[in-house]
Amino acid sequence: MIKAVLLSALILVPTAAYAVQPPIRSRPGGACRLEASKRVASEPNPKGLSRRALARQIWQDCMKRPR
């Protein structure tokens, strides 16, 4: 019983994490999403934002840059 619960948690938790993200609509959007996911762990966070909010801020800054 416990193994079944743990196994279902291992399957459902990663699936739920991917379901939160909207689909990538453009090449720059995908590049910025990748940049945000790489920088979110090392980026300074003086405002105390959540990791998701910080990643969104990094993504928005990236999208504003001229290509």
The first five atom37 places (N, CA, C, CB, O) and aatype in JSON, in Angstrom:
{
  "aatype": [12, 9, 11, 0, 19, 10, 10, 15, 0, 10, 9, 10, 19, 14, 16, 0, 0, 18, 0, 19, 5, 14, 14, 9, 1, 15, 1, 14, 7, 7, 0, 4, 1, 10, 6, 0, 15, 11, 1, 19, 0, 15, 6, 14, 2, 14, 11, 7, 10, 15, 1, 1, 0, 10, 0, 1, 5, 9, 17, 5, 3, 4, 12, 11, 1, 14, 1],
  "atom_mask": [
    [1, 1, 1, 1, 1],
    [1, 1, 1, 1, 1],
    [1, 1, 1, 1, 1],
    [1, 1, 1, 1, 1],
    [1, 1, 1, 1, 1],
    [1, 1, 1, 1, 1],
    [1, 1, 1, 1, 1],
    [1, 1, 1, 1, 1],
    [1, 1, 1, 1, 1],
    [1, 1, 1, 1, 1],
    [1, 1, 1, 1, 1],
    [1, 1, 1, 1, 1],
    [1, 1, 1, 1, 1],
    [1, 1, 1, 1, 1],
    [1, 1, 1, 1, 1],
    [1, 1, 1, 1, 1],
    [1, 1, 1, 1, 1],
    [1, 1, 1, 1, 1],
    [1, 1, 1, 1, 1],
    [1, 1, 1, 1, 1],
    [1, 1, 1, 1, 1],
    [1, 1, 1, 1, 1],
    [1, 1, 1, 1, 1],
    [1, 1, 1, 1, 1],
    [1, 1, 1, 1, 1],
    [1, 1, 1, 1, 1],
    [1, 1, 1, 1, 1],
    [1, 1, 1, 1, 1],
    [1, 1, 1, 0, 1],
    [1, 1, 1, 0, 1],
    [1, 1, 1, 1, 1],
    [1, 1, 1, 1, 1],
    [1, 1, 1, 1, 1],
    [1, 1, 1, 1, 1],
    [1, 1, 1, 1, 1],
    [1, 1, 1, 1, 1],
    [1, 1, 1, 1, 1],
    [1, 1, 1, 1, 1],
    [1, 1, 1, 1, 1],
    [1, 1, 1, 1, 1],
    [1, 1, 1, 1, 1],
    [1, 1, 1, 1, 1],
    [1, 1, 1, 1, 1],
    [1, 1, 1, 1, 1],
    [1, 1, 1, 1, 1],
    [1, 1, 1, 1, 1],
    [1, 1, 1, 1, 1],
    [1, 1, 1, 0, 1],
    [1, 1, 1, 1, 1],
    [1, 1, 1, 1, 1],
    [1, 1, 1, 1, 1],
    [1, 1, 1, 1, 1],
    [1, 1, 1, 1, 1],
    [1, 1, 1, 1, 1],
    [1, 1, 1, 1, 1],
    [1, 1, 1, 1, 1],
    [1, 1, 1, 1, 1],
    [1, 1, 1, 1, 1],
    [1, 1, 1, 1, 1],
    [1, 1, 1, 1, 1],
    [1, 1, 1, 1, 1],
    [1, 1, 1, 1, 1],
    [1, 1, 1, 1, 1],
    [1, 1, 1, 1, 1],
    [1, 1, 1, 1, 1],
    [1, 1, 1, 1, 1],
    [1, 1, 1, 1, 1]
  ],
  "atom_positions": [
    [[0.82, -1.19, 0.0], [0.0, 0.0, 0.0], [0.87, 1.26, 0.0], [-0.94, 0.0, 1.2], [0.63, 2.18, -0.77]],
    [[1.87, 1.28, 0.87], [2.74, 2.44, 0.96], [3.54, 2.6, -0.33], [3.69, 2.32, 2.17], [3.74, 3.72, -0.8]],
    [[3.99, 1.5, -0.9], [4.74, 1.57, -2.16], [3.87, 2.15, -3.28], [5.25, 0.18, -2.56], [4.36, 2.92, -4.11]],
    [[2.61, 1.81, -3.3], [1.71, 2.32, -4.33], [1.52, 3.83, -4.19], [0.35, 1.6, -4.27], [1.48, 4.56, -5.18]],
    [[1.4, 4.29, -2.96], [1.23, 5.73, -2.71], [2.5, 6.48, -3.11], [0.91, 5.99, -1.22], [2.42, 7.52, -3.76]],
    [[3.65, 5.96, -2.73], [4.91, 6.61, -3.08], [5.13, 6.61, -4.59], [6.08, 5.91, -2.39], [5.58, 7.6, -5.16]],
    [[4.81, 5.51, -5.24], [4.96, 5.43, -6.68], [4.05, 6.41, -7.39], [4.69, 4.02, -7.17], [4.46, 7.06, -8.35]],
    [[2.81, 6.53, -6.94], [1.89, 7.49, -7.56], [2.35, 8.92, -7.32], [0.46, 7.3, -7.02], [2.16, 9.77, -8.19]],
    [[2.96, 9.19, -6.16], [3.48, 10.53, -5.89], [4.64, 10.85, -6.82], [3.93, 10.66, -4.42], [4.77, 11.98, -7.29]],
    [[5.49, 9.86, -7.09], [6.62, 10.08, -8.01], [6.15, 10.36, -9.43], [7.55, 8.88, -7.99], [6.82, 11.07, -10.17]],
    [[5.04, 9.81, -9.8], [4.51, 10.01, -11.15], [3.72, 11.31, -11.25], [3.62, 8.82, -11.56], [3.86, 12.05, -12.22]],
    [[2.9, 11.61, -10.26], [2.0, 12.76, -10.33], [2.68, 14.1, -10.05], [0.88, 12.58, -9.37], [2.33, 15.1, -10.67]],
    [[3.64, 14.14, -9.16], [4.27, 15.41, -8.8], [5.01, 16.01, -9.99], [5.24, 15.21, -7.63], [4.78, 17.19, -10.27]],
    [[5.89, 15.29, -10.7], [6.54, 15.91, -11.86], [5.54, 16.28, -12.96], [7.59, 14.97, -12.43], [5.72, 17.29, -13.64]],
    [[4.51, 15.49, -13.14], [3.51, 15.78, -14.15], [2.78, 17.08, -13.81], [2.51, 14.62, -14.28], [2.51, 17.89, -14.7]],
    [[2.46, 17.28, -12.56], [1.78, 18.5, -12.14], [2.67, 19.72, -12.35], [1.35, 18.41, -10.68], [2.18, 20.79, -12.7]],
    [[3.97, 19.57, -12.14], [4.88, 20.7, -12.33], [4.93, 21.13, -13.79], [6.29, 20.33, -11.84], [5.0, 22.32, -14.08]],
    [[4.9, 20.18, -14.7], [4.93, 20.53, -16.12], [3.59, 21.07, -16.6], [5.33, 19.32, -16.95], [3.55, 21.85, -17.55]],
    [[2.52, 20.68, -15.97], [1.19, 21.12, -16.4], [0.96, 22.59, -16.08], [0.12, 20.28, -15.75], [0.08, 23.21, -16.69]],
    [[1.7, 23.16, -15.15], [1.52, 24.55, -14.75], [1.99, 25.51, -15.83], [2.27, 24.82, -13.46], [1.39, 26.57, -16.01]],
    [[3.03, 25.16, -16.55], [3.6, 26.06, -17.54], [2.76, 26.11, -18.81], [5.03, 25.64, -17.88], [2.34, 25.07, -19.33]],
    [[2.5, 27.32, -19.3], [1.78, 27.43, -20.57], [2.68, 26.99, -21.72], [1.28, 28.88, -20.79], [3.9, 26.96, -21.57]],
    [[2.1, 26.67, -22.84], [2.93, 26.24, -23.97], [3.8, 27.39, -24.49], [2.04, 25.7, -25.1], [3.42, 28.56, -24.4]],
    [[4.94, 27.05, -25.01], [5.85, 28.05, -25.58], [5.28, 28.46, -26.93], [7.32, 27.49, -25.72], [4.98, 27.61, -27.77]],
    [[5.13, 29.76, -27.14], [4.5, 30.26, -28.36], [5.48, 30.83, -29.37], [3.49, 31.3, -28.02], [5.13, 31.03, -30.53]],
    [[6.71, 31.11, -28.94], [7.68, 31.68, -29.86], [9.07, 31.2, -29.51], [7.62, 33.22, -29.84], [9.31, 30.7, -28.41]],
    [[9.98, 31.36, -30.44], [11.37, 30.96, -30.21], [12.0, 31.82, -29.1], [12.18, 31.08, -31.51], [12.67, 31.27, -28.22]],
    [[11.8, 33.16, -29.11], [12.36, 33.95, -28.0], [11.74, 33.58, -26.65], [12.16, 35.43, -28.26], [12.43, 33.61, -25.63]],
    [[10.46, 33.23, -26.64], [9.82, 32.83, -25.4], [10.44, 31.57, -24.83], [0.0, 0.0, 0.0], [10.62, 31.45, -23.62]],
    [[10.76, 30.63, -25.69], [11.41, 29.4, -25.24], [12.81, 29.65, -24.73], [0.0, 0.0, 0.0], [13.23, 29.08, -23.72]],
    [[13.55, 30.52, -25.43], [14.91, 30.84, -25.01], [14.89, 31.57, -23.66], [15.62, 31.72, -26.07], [15.73, 31.31, -22.8]],
    [[13.92, 32.46, -23.48], [13.82, 33.19, -22.22], [13.37, 32.28, -21.09], [12.84, 34.37, -22.36], [13.81, 32.45, -19.95]],
    [[12.51, 31.33, -21.37], [12.09, 30.37, -20.34], [13.29, 29.53, -19.88], [10.96, 29.45, -20.86], [13.46, 29.28, -18.69]],
    [[14.1, 29.11, -20.83], [15.3, 28.34, -20.49], [16.26, 29.19, -19.67], [16.0, 27.83, -21.76], [16.83, 28.71, -18.68]],
    [[16.46, 30.44, -20.06], [17.33, 31.35, -19.31], [16.82, 31.55, -17.89], [17.45, 32.7, -20.02], [17.59, 31.52, -16.93]],
    [[15.52, 31.76, -17.75], [14.93, 31.97, -16.42], [15.1, 30.74, -15.54], [13.45, 32.33, -16.54], [15.4, 30.86, -14.35]],
    [[14.9, 29.57, -16.11], [15.03, 28.34, -15.3], [16.47, 28.12, -14.87], [14.53, 27.12, -16.07], [16.72, 27.54, -13.81]],
    [[17.43, 28.57, -15.66], [18.85, 28.42, -15.29], [19.26, 29.45, -14.25], [19.74, 28.54, -16.53], [20.05, 29.15, -13.36]],
    [[18.74, 30.68, -14.37], [19.18, 31.77, -13.51], [18.42, 31.87, -12.19], [19.06, 33.05, -14.24], [18.89, 32.55, -11.28]],
    [[17.28, 31.23, -12.06], [16.44, 31.43, -10.87], [17.15, 31.0, -9.59], [15.13, 30.66, -11.02], [16.9, 31.59, -8.54]],
    [[18.01, 30.02, -9.63], [18.69, 29.54, -8.42], [19.84, 30.45, -8.01], [19.21, 28.12, -8.64], [20.16, 30.54, -6.82]],
    [[20.47, 31.13, -8.96], [21.64, 31.95, -8.64], [21.35, 33.45, -8.62], [22.73, 31.67, -9.64], [22.21, 34.23, -8.21]],
    [[20.17, 33.85, -9.03], [19.81, 35.26, -9.11], [19.59, 35.82, -7.7], [18.53, 35.46, -9.97], [18.94, 35.18, -6.88]],
    [[20.14, 37.03, -7.4], [19.86, 37.63, -6.09], [18.36, 37.95, -5.96], [20.7, 38.92, -5.88], [17.71, 38.33, -6.94]],
    [[17.84, 37.79, -4.78], [16.4, 37.96, -4.56], [16.16, 38.86, -3.35], [15.71, 36.58, -4.36], [15.71, 38.38, -2.31]],
    [[16.47, 40.19, -3.46], [16.31, 41.06, -2.3], [14.86, 41.3, -1.89], [16.96, 42.39, -2.58], [14.59, 41.66, -0.74]],
    [[13.92, 41.11, -2.81], [12.51, 41.34, -2.5], [11.87, 40.13, -1.82], [11.74, 41.68, -3.76], [10.75, 40.23, -1.32]],
    [[12.56, 39.01, -1.79], [12.02, 37.8, -1.16], [10.9, 37.16, -1.97], [0.0, 0.0, 0.0], [9.98, 36.58, -1.39]],
    [[10.97, 37.25, -3.3], [9.96, 36.66, -4.16], [10.03, 35.13, -4.13], [10.11, 37.17, -5.59], [11.07, 34.56, -3.81]],
    [[8.93, 34.49, -4.46], [8.97, 33.04, -4.61], [9.79, 32.7, -5.84], [7.52, 32.44, -4.72], [10.04, 33.57, -6.69]],
    [[10.22, 31.47, -5.95], [11.02, 31.06, -7.11], [10.25, 31.26, -8.41], [11.46, 29.59, -6.97], [10.82, 31.64, -9.43]],
    [[8.95, 30.99, -8.37], [8.13, 31.15, -9.56], [8.02, 32.62, -9.97], [6.73, 30.56, -9.33], [8.13, 32.95, -11.16]],
    [[7.81, 33.51, -8.99], [7.71, 34.94, -9.28], [9.04, 35.48, -9.78], [7.26, 35.71, -8.03], [9.08, 36.31, -10.69]],
    [[10.14, 35.02, -9.19], [11.46, 35.45, -9.63], [11.73, 34.97, -11.05], [12.55, 34.93, -8.68], [12.27, 35.73, -11.86]],
    [[11.37, 33.73, -11.36], [11.57, 33.21, -12.72], [10.73, 34.0, -13.72], [11.21, 31.71, -12.78], [11.18, 34.28, -14.83]],
    [[9.52, 34.36, -13.34], [8.66, 35.16, -14.22], [9.27, 36.54, -14.47], [7.25, 35.31, -13.62], [9.22, 37.05, -15.59]],
    [[9.84, 37.14, -13.43], [10.48, 38.44, -13.58], [11.69, 38.35, -14.53], [10.9, 39.0, -12.21], [11.87, 39.2, -15.39]],
    [[12.49, 37.32, -14.36], [13.65, 37.11, -15.25], [13.17, 36.91, -16.68], [14.5, 35.89, -14.78], [13.74, 37.47, -17.61]],
    [[12.11, 36.12, -16.85], [11.55, 35.86, -18.19], [11.07, 37.16, -18.82], [10.4, 34.84, -18.11], [11.33, 37.41, -19.99]],
    [[10.35, 37.99, -18.05], [9.84, 39.26, -18.58], [10.97, 40.19, -18.99], [8.93, 39.94, -17.55], [10.9, 40.85, -20.03]],
    [[12.01, 40.26, -18.16], [13.16, 41.1, -18.51], [13.83, 40.6, -19.79], [14.19, 41.11, -17.36], [14.24, 41.4, -20.63]],
    [[13.92, 39.3, -19.94], [14.52, 38.71, -21.13], [13.67, 39.03, -22.37], [14.66, 37.18, -20.96], [14.22, 39.35, -23.42]],
    [[12.36, 38.94, -22.25], [11.48, 39.2, -23.38], [11.51, 40.66, -23.82], [10.08, 38.79, -23.03], [11.25, 40.95, -24.98]],
    [[11.82, 41.57, -22.91], [11.88, 43.0, -23.23], [13.16, 43.38, -23.99], [11.79, 43.82, -21.95], [13.2, 44.39, -24.69]],
    [[14.21, 42.55, -23.85], [15.47, 42.85, -24.53], [15.31, 42.75, -26.04], [16.58, 41.91, -24.05], [14.64, 41.84, -26.53]],
    [[15.93, 43.67, -26.78], [15.86, 43.57, -28.24], [16.65, 42.35, -28.72], [16.41, 44.85, -28.91], [17.66, 41.98, -28.13]],
    [[16.18, 41.77, -29.76], [16.83, 40.57, -30.34], [17.55, 40.93, -31.6], [15.81, 39.47, -30.62], [18.16, 40.07, -32.23]]
  ]
}
